[in-house]
Amino acid sequence: MLSALDFFHSWLLFPLALVIAGAVFWLPGLIPSLILGVRRDLLAVFAPIGSVIIVTTSAVFAAVLGVSWGFIPVVAGIAGTALLALLIRLIFRRAIRDEKSGVPENSGAFSYTHTDFLRWGLLAIICVTITIHFAWQIKMPGAFSQTWDNTYHLNAVQAILDTGNASTLNMDLYDVTLPRRHYYYPGAWHDLISLICLSVGVPVSVATNAFTVIVSFLYWPLTTSTLARVAFGKRLVTLLSIPLSLAFPQFPLGFIWYGVLYSNLLSYALLPASIAFTVLGLRRFSRITGWYALLAAAGAVAMVITQANAAVLFAITFCVIAGVYLARRMNHSPDVTLLRKIINTLGATVFTALLLTALNFALDKVGPISVMRRGYEYSSPQGNIIQALMQLGTLTGGNPTNDFGIYTLSEMLPLGIMVALGMLLSLIHGRARWTVACYAIWSCLFIACFAAPPGPIHVYWAGIWYCDLPRLAGALIVLAPIFAAYAIFCFIEWLQKHFLVLRSNTLIAVVLVLLSICIPVNHSLTSVWHRVADNFRITNSSFVDSDELALFQWMSQNLPQGSAVLGNPWEGAPFAWAIGHTRTVFPKMEVDFRDSDYELLATSLKDSTKRQEVCNILNRQGARYILDLDDSYIWGGSGWNAEKRYPSFDEVDNSGVGKVIQQVGKAKLVEITMCE
């Protein structure tokens, strides 16, 4: 029987975790998608959207019905969704029969069959090569991002496993021994990870890494290439977009090292597919338009339950695409004069502006979004409009908190030039102009986040993305690879006109394969790989060091099931829940205490005058242990001494509170005896 520690330390078992992660991501949505009539390349990008919706809604219904979370609720969800898909299929049966349910291509170097073969080959090559490079950076399959957000992400999954409740409406990590409080958090990522863990006992951190690989290094290139195929209809552009999708450091690797933004990683990966369905539906108004609209709407729902700010980007994109295709439809006839075309284009522009205004008004009516647009300013502006435009032009934007040691000019300038050329050529050739319009709108949001005056204006326009430049820079990378691919395609076409030898399909295929192999060590990714390594590697000097990891793993093997432990979150104690299978009373990084009980535990555990009150709280929490860890803090400290607000958990062994039952290096586990 394989143990959690086997998975944590052995790369030989990681392929099994990858297979399970892929199955969890694709299989739940596969049968309903087939019944719905989705075929060929669209099936591969839509099935995960179905999986996200089925798994998350099944978790909600299971919690309402009092059924423990697992594969049985998912199977029931698949059955229910299949019936709904059959009903939709009956409604659109004539339109689906006439539609090939694939993306047509009008020209290119390869036949359609050869394109598909080479496409999947490139996907396999780049996924394997960049996964090996990822493994080299993190060193062990169970290594985890030792960052602020990841205390929540890992422990949310572990809480699901401990409680059997995966409902996105009950994602509170506090007091999980009691009926869980109503606390909404878009938990699709965590529900999917929990299923990977439930399969063969894969640890949370290993399941997270496996799913990260599937989403980032397989699904993201796949869905980007589908969008490229829809946008430009050129086979070589489709193929080039696969390696180029992973050449930009801002996404997906930027979301893996910064944050860590796992929920955004999944929601942004779903964005290209939803845009592709929108374009396919609006490209020609017919009976099939409603069917594609349902596919796009499903993508929007999947993004909402994963991380809603990607859904807002999609809504903005829909408004822009609708305006562009309205102008295209009005100007389609060859009899339309130049003056009439100008008037029609202005009218479509006004229509788009009205749609965006209505969307903005609607967003203000959504409670959580309205709060984000008028709430706390998580990050300050970084500069002025000129600087923002320079970063947009060179693709050096997306640095968090003015950390300009990443996405440098030397790394990003070649990619920036290719993207700019791709946009220019798209406008000149009249191809996929909607992509340029969408990129322009997203760029305006980036500029607002970068340069708007600090305060209410900045929060209003950037608050949906937490005033966070990495998230908005990541959005630009949704379209950047297909612009770069189109620029290279045009350059190759020019070369082929002058050099006959370059017309060889075999030569082009070899170049594509070499490009896919070289992408992981591409110069543009150098800095971001260093940061991934810094955040994930567990060493003698990392935030969670090797001694603390050994102690956490000892806890998972030796402490009674259902135990709870105290510890300073700024020292990494929350990771003991997911890694040590011992619930942490302080389960995530916090700026302030949850309530007075938690403050009392953090500050007065050693105060004999408050012993009875403290013991009552400990009994309610079921907390019998304390982690006394090395005084090394996340970020090196908060800057406002938040890490010093937990004196109860320092030097506990000499305080009369309890006795040390296990010590690894400086990391100690103390059993509380003062309440006996």
N, C-alpha and C positions, 0 to 999 in steps of 0.2 A: 504494500500500500504506500503510495507516494505521500510524503508529508509536506507541510507548508514550508519547512526549512529546505527541503530538497528543491522545490520550485524557486525559493528565494536566492539560492546560491548557484544553481546549476544552469548553465546555458544550454545544456543538452535537452532540458525539458521546456525551454522557452518556445520552440516551434509548436509544441502541443498547446501552450497558452495562446499562441497566435492563431492556430486553427480554431480553437474554441471562440476566441474573440471575433474572428471573421464569421463564424456560424451565428453567433448571437447578433451580429450587426446585419447580416443579410437574410438569414432564414425566416425569421418571423414575418417579414414583409413580403417574402417571395411568392407564396401561394396567393394571397389577396391581389398582388400585382399582376400575376399571370391571369387570374380570373378577370381582373379589370381590363385586360387587353394590352397591357404594356409589354413590349417585345424588344429584342435586340439590345442595342446600346443603352436605350432608355431604361430597360429593366434593371440593368446593373446599377444605375444611379438612383432609381426610384425605390427599389426594394429596401434600402436602409432608411429612407424617409418613412416608409410604412412600418419598419421595425421600431423606430423611435416612437411613433405614435402608439402602436399596439402595446409595446412594453410599458410605456408610461401610463396609459389609460388603464391597462390591466392592473397595474399597481394600485391605482386609485380605487378601482372597483373592489379589488381584493381587501383593501383596508376597510372600506365601507361595509363589506359583507362579513368581516371578521375572519377572513381566510389568510393563513400565513403565506408570505411571499415565497414564490418559487416558480418552477416551470409549469405547474398545473394551471395557475391563473393566466400565464402567457398562452398556453395552448387554447384555453377558453377564449382568450382575446383574439387569437388568430381565427378561430371558428366564427366568432361574431363579425369580425371584419371581413371575412370571406363572404358571408351572406350579404353584407352591405355592398361589397364590390360586385357581387352578382347582380344586385338590384341596379346599380349604376351601369353595369355592362348591358343590361336589358334596355335601359333608357337610351343609351348611345350606341346600340348594336349596329345600326346602319352606318353611322359615321366611323366607328372603329373598324368595321369590315372594309371600308374604302381606304382607311389610313394604314400605311405600312408599319406604323409605330416604330419607326427608326428615323434617323436624321439623314436626309439626302445630301449628297455631295456632287457638285457639278463638274469638278475637274481635279486633276492632281496627278502625281507621278505614279501612283499605284492603283491597281484594281481595288474594288471594294473589299473583296475577300482577302487580298494581300494586306490591305490597310488594317483590317481587323486583326489579322494574325500578327502583324508587326506591332500594332498598338498594344495588344496584350503581352507580347514579348517584352516591349519596352517597359510596360508597367511592372512586370515581374523583375526585370533587371534592376530598375531604379529602386524598387521597394527592397530588394535583397541587399543591394550595395549600400543604401543609406541606412538600412536597419543595422547592418554590420558596423557601420561607422558610429551610429547611435550607441550600440552595445560597447564599442571601444571607449566611448566617452564616459559612460556611466559605470562601467567595470563589472557590475553584477546585476542580474535581472531584477532583483528586488530593491535596488537602489531607488530612492524617491527624492523628489524635489523638496529641498529643505527650505521652503518659502512660506510666507504668511498665509496665502490662500490655501495651500495644500494641507494644512492642519484640518481645515473644514472638509476638503474634498475626500481625503482618505477616511476620515472619521465618519463622514456621512454614509459612506459605503459600509463601514464596519457597524454603524448603528442599525442599518437595514438588516444586516446579517444577524445581529444580536436580538433584534426585536421582531423580525418577520414582518415589518411594516415598511414598504417602499413608496408609500404615497407621497407624491410631490406636494401635497397639502399638509404634510406632517414631517417636515424636515428639521425640526428643532433637535439640537444635540444635547440640550440640558435636560436633566431629570428624565432620562429615557426609561428608568425603572418604574416611573409613574405613567398613567395614560398620556401619550405624547401630545404636546400642545399643538394647536392649529398654527402652523408656521409655513407659509408658502415659500418655496424656493424651486426654481426650474431644475428639476432633478433627473432629467432624462439620462444624462451622463452617468450618474450614480446608480440608477436602476440597471442600466446595461452592464456596468462593471460588476454589480452584485450578482448578476446571472453567471458571469464568467467565474466568479469565486465559488458559486454554488455547484458548478459542474463537477469538478474533480478536486476541490479543495485548494484552488489557486489562491495564494495570499493577495490581499488587496493591492499592495504596491506592484506586484508582478502583473496582476490583471490590468492595472492602470497603464503600465508600460506597454503591455501587449495591445491594448485597445488604442493607445496613442499611436503606435506604429500602424495599425490598420487604418485609422482615420487619417493620419497625417501623410503617410508614405504610400498608401495604396488608393484609398477612396478619393483623397484630394486631387492627385494627378488624374484619376479617372474622370471625376466630375468636371475638372477644368478642361480636359480635352473634349468632353461632350459639349461644353459651352463654346469652345473654339470651333468645333464642327458646326454647331448651330449658327454661330455668328458669321463665319467666313466661308463655310462650305468647301474648304480646300483640304484635301487629304494630308498634304505635307504640313499645313498649319496645325492640324489636329495632332499629328505625330510630334512636331516640334514642341507643342505646348506641354507635353508630358514631362520631359526633363526640365523645361524652363519653369514649370509650376513649383519646383523645389529649389530653384536657384536664388530666390529672393529671401533674405534672412528675416524679414518682418513677419512672415507667415509661411508655413506653420511653425517653424522653429522658434520664432520670436515669442509665440504664445506658450511654448513648452518651457522656455527659461524664465520668462517674466511672469510674475503673478503668483502662482502659475494659473493660466487662464484655460482650464480644461473645458469648461462649459462653452466658452466662446470658441474654442478650437473646433468643437463639434458643430456648433451652430453656423459658423462661417464656412465650414466645409460643405454644409447643406445648401449654401446660398447659390453657387453656380447652377446647380440642377434646377432650382426653383426659377431662376432667371431664364434658363433654357426653355422650360415649359411655357413661360410667359411669352417668349418670343415666338415659339412655335404656334401658340394659340392666336397671337395678334398678327402674325405674318400674313395670314389670309383669313378673312371672316367666312366661316362655313359651319357646317354642323359639328365639326370636330373641335371648334374653338371652346365650347363649353367643357368638353372632356379635358383638354389641356388646362383649362382654368381650374378644374378640380385638382389636377396633379400639382399645379402651382400653389393652390390654396393648402393642399396637404403639406407641401414644403414649408409654407408659412407657419402652419400649426406646429410642425416639428421644431421649427426655430423658436417659436414662442415658449414651448415647454423645455427647451434646451438652454437658451439664453436670449431674451426677447430683443436685445439691441440689434441683433442680426435681422430679426423680422422687421424692425423699423427701417433698416437699410433696404430690405427687399421692397417694402411699401413705397419708399422714395423711388426706387428703381422702376417699379411698376408704373408710377405716374409719368416718369420720363419716357419710358418705352411706349406707353400709350400715346403720348403727344407726338413722338417721332413717327410712329406708324400712322397716326391720323394725318400728319402732313404728307407722308409718302402716299397714302391712299388718295388724298385730294389732288396731288400733283402727278398721279400715275399716268393719266391720259396724255398722249403725245400732242393733243390739241391745246393743252394749257399753255397760255402765254407766259413770258417771263414775269410780267407785272402780276399776273394772277398767281403765279407760284410764290412770289414774295408775299402777297396778301394772305394766301393760304398758310404759308409758313408762320407768319405773324399771328394768325388766328390760332394755329396749333400751339404756338408758344404761350399765348394767353390762356388757352385751355389747360396746358401743363401747369402754368402758374396757379390757376384756380384749383386744380387737383392737389397741388402741393400745399396750398393754403388750407384747403379742406382737411387734408391729412394732418397738418399742424394743429388745427382746431380740434380734431378728433383725438390726437395724442394727449392734448391737455385735459381731455375728459376721462382718460384712463388713470385711475388713482395712483398706482405705483409709479407710472411714468411722470405724472404731474409732480409728484413728490421729488423725483430725481431731478426735474428741471427747475426746481425752486429750493432745493435742499443744500446739502453740504458740498463745498467745492473741494473735491478730493485732490485735484492737482491744479497748480497755477499755470497760467499761460507761459510760454517759453520765449517769446520774442515778438517781433513786429511782422507786418504783412510781407515785407520784402524778404525777410529771412524765411518765412513760411513758403513763399513762392520758390525760393532757391532750393529749399529742401524737397519740395514737390518735384521740381525740375530735375534734380539729381538723385531722387529717390533715397535721400539720406534721412528722411523723416521717420518718426516713430520712436525716438529715444525717450525713455522714461526719465522724469525728474532731472532733465538737463544732463543726462549721462551721455556725452557726445563721444565716448570712446568706442561706440558701436555704430554700425551703419555709416562708416566713414566715406569720404569722397573717393578715396582710392579704391575702395571696395565696390562702391555702388555706381560710379560714373558710367562704366560700359553698359550696365543694365538700364540706367536712366536714359542713355542715348537711344538704345534699342526701343524702349517704350515710347519715347517721344517721336521717333521715326515711324513706329507702327501706327500711332494715332494720326500723324500727318498723312501717311499713305492711305489710311482708311478713309480720311476725309477726301483726299484727292481722287481716289478710285471709287468713291461712293459706296463703300462696303461697310456694313455694320456701323453706320454712323451713330446708332443708339448707344454703342459702347463708349464712344467719346463723350456723348451727352451725360451718360451715367457717371463716368469718371470725373467729369467737370463738377457735377453736383456733389459727389463725395469729396472732391478736393475742396469745395467751399466749406464743408463741415470740418475738414482737417484744418483749414485756415482759421475758422472760428475757434477751434480748440487751441490752436497754437498762438493766436494773436489777439483774440477778443479781450477787451478790458476785464481785469479780474473782478469777480463779483457776480451780480445777478445775470448780466448779459452772457458772460462766459458759461455760467451754469445752465442757463436756459437752452443754449444751442448745443452744448457739449455734454450736459449732465446725463443724458441717456447712456453715454459711453463712459460715465464716471469722470468726465473731463480728462480722459486718459488718451494721450496721443498714440500709444502702441495699438490700441483697439481700432482707431480710425485709420492709422497707417496700414494695419492689417487688412482693412476693407479694400484699400486701393490695390492690394496684391491679388484680389479676386480677378481683376481685369488685366493687370500688368503683364502676366505671362502670355496672354493671347496677343497683346500688342507686340511684344517682343518676337513672338513666333511669326506674326505676319510680316514684320520688318525683315526677318531672316529669310522668309519665304520669297519676298520680293527681290532680295539680293541674290538668292539662288536662281530665281527666274532670269534675272539680268545676266548672271554668269553663264547660264545654259544657252542663252542666245549667242554668246560669243565664243564659248568653249564647248564643243560637242561632247568631249569626253565626260563632262560633268552631267550629261543627261542619263548616265547609267543609274538605274534604280538600285543596283547592288551597292554602288559606291555611296549613294545617299543613305541606304539602310545601315551600312557600316559606320558612317559618320553619326547617325542617330544613336546607335548602340554605344559608340565611344563617348558621346556626349552624356548619355545616361549613366555610364560608369564613372565619369569624371565629376558629375555634379556634386557628390558628397564632399569632395575636396576642393570645390570651387572657391576662389579667393573671396567672393562676396560672403561666404558662410564662415570664414575663419573666426571672426570675433564672437559670433553667436554660438559656435561650437564650444569655445572656451567657457562661455557663461553657462551653457548646459552642463559641462563637466564640473564647474565650480559648484553649481546648485545640487547636483545629483550625487557626486562621488562621496562615499563615506570613508573618511580617513581619520588619522589621529588628531587632525586639527580642524575638521569640518564642524559645522554647527551642531549636528548630531554626530558625535564622533564614534569610532569603532567600539569603544568601551560601552558607550550608552546603547548602541545597537545590540551588543552582546547581552547587556542587562535586559533590554526589552524582550529579546528572544528567549532568555531564561524565564522571564515572567510568563510568556505564552505557554511554556511547557510545565511550569511548576505551581502557579497560583491557582486557587480554586476558581471554577467557572462562575462568572457573575461578579467577580471582584471589581472593586473600584479603587483608584489611586489618585492622590493629590500630587501636584507639582507645579512649578512655575512655567507657564506657557512660553515665556520669553527665553527659557533655557531649552526648549524643545520637548517638554514633558507631554504635550498632547499627542505626539507621534507614538506614545506607548499604547494608545488604544488600538490603532490599526496594525501596528507592528507587534506589540506585546499582548494583544487580545485581552487587554485589561482596560475597562472603561475609565477615562480620565474625567475627573470632576470639573476640571477646567479644560474643555475639549478643543478649544481653538484659540487663535490669537485674538485678543481683545484690547481695545483702548481703555475701556473702563470695566468695572465689575458688573455682573449680571444683576445682582441685588445685594442686600445687606448681609445675607447668609454667606455668600461667596466672599465678600470683603472680610467678614469675621474669620473665615477659615484661612484666608491669605495673610492676615495681619495678627491674629490673636490666638493661634493654636498653642503657643507656649505660655500664654497668660493664665496662671492658675486661678485667678479670680473669675474667669469666664469659662472655666473648664466644663461645667455642666451644660451650658448653652452650646458650646462647641461640640460636645459629645452627642447632644441631641441631633445636631445637624449631621454629624458623621453617621449616626445610626440611620437617619432618613436617607442619606446618600448611599449607604452600604459601603462607605469608604474605610478600608482597614490598613491602607498602605500610603507611604509618602515617598516620592522620588526626590532625592537630594542630588542634583546634578551639578556638573562643573559650571562655574559662573561665566559662561560664554553665551552671549545673547545674539539673537537674530539682528541683522544689520549692525552688529557691534554695539547695540543699544538704541533706545528709542529717540534719544535727544531731549526727552522731557521726564526721564527717570521712571517711566511706567514699569520697567523691568524690576525696579527696586521696591515695588509695592507688594511683594510676596515674601516678607521676612520669615514667615512661618516655615518655609521649606528649605531654609539654609541652616547648616550645622544642627540638624535635628537629632543626631545620635547622642549629643551631649546635653540635651535639653530636658530629659525626663519624659519626653512624649512617647518614645518607643525604642525599639532595638533594631539594629541592622541585621537583616536576614540574608542579604546578598550584596556583595560589592565587587565591581569590576573596574579597576583603576580608580578614578575619582568618583565614579557613578555609584550611588548607594540606593538600596531599597530598604526602607524602614517600615517595620510592622508597628502599628499604633497599639500601645498597651495601656495608655493612660486612662482609657475609659472602661477597663475591665473591672 
